[in-house]
Amino acid sequence: MQNKIAPIDASPHVIIVGGGFGGTHAAHALRHAPVRVTVIDRTNHSVFHPLLYQVATAALSCDEMAAPIRGLLRRQPNAEVIMAEVTGVDVERRVVRIGARELAYDYLILATGSAYTYFGHDEWARYAPNLKTISDARRIRSKIIQAFEQAEQETDPERIRALLTFVLVGGGPTGVEMAGALAELTRCAIAPEYRHIDTRTARIMLFEADARLLRAFPERLARKAQAELERKGVEVYTGAAVSDVDATGVTVAGRHIPSANVIWTAGVAATPLGAQLGAPTDRLGRVKVQPDLSIPGHPEVFVVGDLMVLEQDGQPFSPGLAPVAIQQGAYAGRRIARQVTGQPDRGSFTYRNKGNLATVGRAFAIADLGWIRFSGLLAWLLWGGVHLVYLTNLRGARGWCATPRRRHAAIPYATAAGTYGRRSCHRRQRGRIWSAYHVIER
Ligand SMILES: Cc1cc2nc3c(=O)[nH]c(=O)nc-3n(C[C@H](O)[C@H](O)[C@H](O)COP(=O)(O)OP(=O)(O)OC[C@H]3O[C@@H](n4cnc5c(N)ncnc54)[C@H](O)[C@@H]3O)c2cc1C
């Protein structure tokens, strides 16, 4: 049996706020360091965002996409977890606040990530939910399924049209991936299950204010992704800013589009805690960090992941990608470990870009690995392999090792259901995709 080591109060206390990609990797990097680590997160779990859209489109279950933070750190005796919302940080007194309670730190790693922004129209959030948390994904999934159920019983053709019109606002990776998944859901997976509506006639509209989709990818790959979306029946509108969202639909370029299903996949900004550090921030509220990810005047305070912006070659660097948060979290953790053990400094943070991937439904993805760029089935297989590795790790961290055989068997099942089908309308998959996860909560 593993010994539980009581915290040694004299050892430096590292507080990590945020148990997402950055926070958990920072904690892990401190596993052998003579420090006490406290990870504070407002939820008890770490979310695997890249496949969240598959939960929202009923391809994967919520349980596949999250791991308890305690489970991730269960083999790390120097780490503890507190589920609470951090409400304030005082860098002069070196404390974080959880309501009226204060916790003192010697080192602080802030990794609270980003949040969606509605460009000053917070009232739109009521009608256009966004996709960030497990609850968001569940809410969107319910909304989508309710729309089909209502349409099945509706007699007014205009109302049916609105119920079967899906509007995605924002043509970044989430919007593109969601549009592809919705196209396959409506065209294939559920089409045989309804008697009074033809789900294949559903409109899926993707609006992007910019001149093109997928800004983070080279233009050639973005064009290929757009062509594939259009081939799957998605209507893509670029240079099309949504000017209003209400209960009846969206307005674009003065035209009102009735829709019961508007999903927000546009603009992100920093979470508010960064503003409390007293460090400079950019217009999105991201904390401007130094090359070692600390803030000016406070070498003991690090900001990692989506919450930071770093100047690299005179350009702001904050791509909002999981690998960046992972590498930065690990870097900050290792840096603290070296400082407390008196080891020499190993220099600034440098990002090792291993590539960028996005999928457009099944059997098509785009891959930008820097040295090579490609699209199609090969890119999709690569995308699948990468996500399979992450999902396997996530599942391994869950602590349901009591039934190891079941654990491993469940992975191919889940991935086959949602991610790795061979043909988009394969008969066996069709049953699996939809039937497994389309039960909705009231
Ligand atoms: C739908 C979606 C799809 C994505 N797809 C991809 C993709 O395909 N590839 C890719 O590389 N990246 C993708 N990303 C981006 C990637 O998820 C982020 O870059 C990454 O999660 C950033 O890690 P982080 O540690 O900074 O923040 P997060 O992983 O978001 O973690 C932040 C944590 O902080 C907690 N928190 C926030 N505020 C507080 C507070 N006040 N007190 C306590 N806890 C708090 C949150 O609960 C959360 O657990 C996607 C993001 C989304 C939303």
The ligand as a Gaussian input file, in Angstrom:
#p B3LYP/6-31G(d) Opt

LIG

0 1
 C      -14.226000      23.580000     -27.544000
 C      -12.728000      23.725000     -27.552000
 C      -11.968000      22.979000     -28.448000
 C      -10.579000      23.095000     -28.447000
 N       -9.871000      22.328000     -29.344000
 C       -8.517000      22.366000     -29.310000
 C       -7.742000      21.534000     -30.176000
 O       -8.293000      20.778000     -30.981000
 N       -6.380000      21.590000     -30.085000
 C       -5.751000      22.424000     -29.196000
 O       -4.532000      22.419000     -29.130000
 N       -6.460000      23.230000     -28.394000
 C       -7.823000      23.228000     -28.408000
 N       -8.532000      24.046000     -27.575000
 C       -7.809000      25.005000     -26.722000
 C       -7.266000      24.340000     -25.441000
 O       -8.292000      23.608000     -24.807000
 C       -6.737000      25.416000     -24.528000
 O       -5.691000      26.077000     -25.188000
 C       -6.229000      24.838000     -23.202000
 O       -7.278000      24.224000     -22.514000
 C       -5.621000      25.922000     -22.334000
 O       -5.176000      25.327000     -21.159000
 P       -5.175000      26.172000     -19.809000
 O       -4.541000      25.310000     -18.772000
 O       -4.641000      27.529000     -20.044000
 O       -6.731000      26.363000     -19.465000
 P       -7.862000      25.276000     -19.275000
 O       -7.459000      23.961000     -19.774000
 O       -9.102000      25.894000     -19.809000
 O       -7.984000      25.165000     -17.685000
 C       -8.395000      26.253000     -16.909000
 C       -8.913000      25.703000     -15.580000
 O       -9.013000      26.768000     -14.672000
 C      -10.208000      26.634000     -13.916000
 N      -10.567000      27.968000     -13.437000
 C      -10.849000      29.065000     -14.180000
 N      -11.061000      30.126000     -13.368000
 C      -10.899000      29.678000     -12.102000
 C      -10.979000      30.293000     -10.819000
 N      -11.249000      31.595000     -10.668000
 N      -10.771000      29.529000      -9.726000
 C      -10.491000      28.208000      -9.853000
 N      -10.401000      27.579000     -11.026000
 C      -10.584000      28.309000     -12.129000
 C      -11.189000      26.021000     -14.894000
 O      -12.227000      25.333000     -14.220000
 C      -10.288000      25.085000     -15.705000
 O      -10.278000      23.783000     -15.167000
 C       -9.927000      23.978000     -27.543000
 C      -10.698000      24.728000     -26.653000
 C      -12.075000      24.612000     -26.637000
 C      -12.884000      25.422000     -25.659000

